[in-house]
Amino acid sequence: MADFERFRLLLEEERERKLALLPALRADISSASAARQGSNVDDEHDPEGSTIAFELSQASALLEQSTLGLAQVEAALDRIADGTYGTCNVCGEPIAEGRLEARPWTPFCIAHAAAGQQGR
């Protein structure tokens, strides 16, 4: 049986990292948006325009990824609180401790994650 207290601490640390990162990503997006709006940028013909568009796209993708990751971490903490942590959401079997070591927020055993059945 896995040491769920250890995983709870890992998840809480990960949540704090993600919460600290979100404001910085939002600031990057605001900065890139302001730079883009503050000039008459033609992304196709202005070499600086493509850089601004790239930075905005990259920061937006990182924000989306971090927000999703935060939701996964919080869902895992909820599963610890309600006693369902460490059990696969698909088959109900225990999730291997090694998998929880690698991805403590996962709600799926390796068989169901590898089969692409995460949303099923």
C-alpha positions, 0 to 999 in steps of 0.5 A: 500500500502506498504512503498517501501522506507522502503523496499528499505532501508532494501534491501540495508542493506541486500545487504551490509551484503551479500557483506561483507560476500562474501569475507570471504566465498571466503577466507574460501574456499581458506584456506580449499583448500590450506590445502587440497592441502598442504597435502597428505590427504586421506579423507576416512582414515584420520580423519582430511581429512573429516574435511577439506572436510566438511569445504570446502563443507560447505563454498562452499554451504554458498557462493552459497547461499549468491551469490543467496541471493545477486542476489535476493536482487539486483533483488528486488531493480531493481523492486523498481526502475522500479515500479514493486516491491510488485507485484507477478511475476506469477499472477500480484497481490499485494504481502501482506505487511506481506510477504514483511516484512518477505522476502523483496526480494520475487517476489511472493505472498504467494499463488505462493511461497507456490505452488512451482510455483516460476520458472513457 
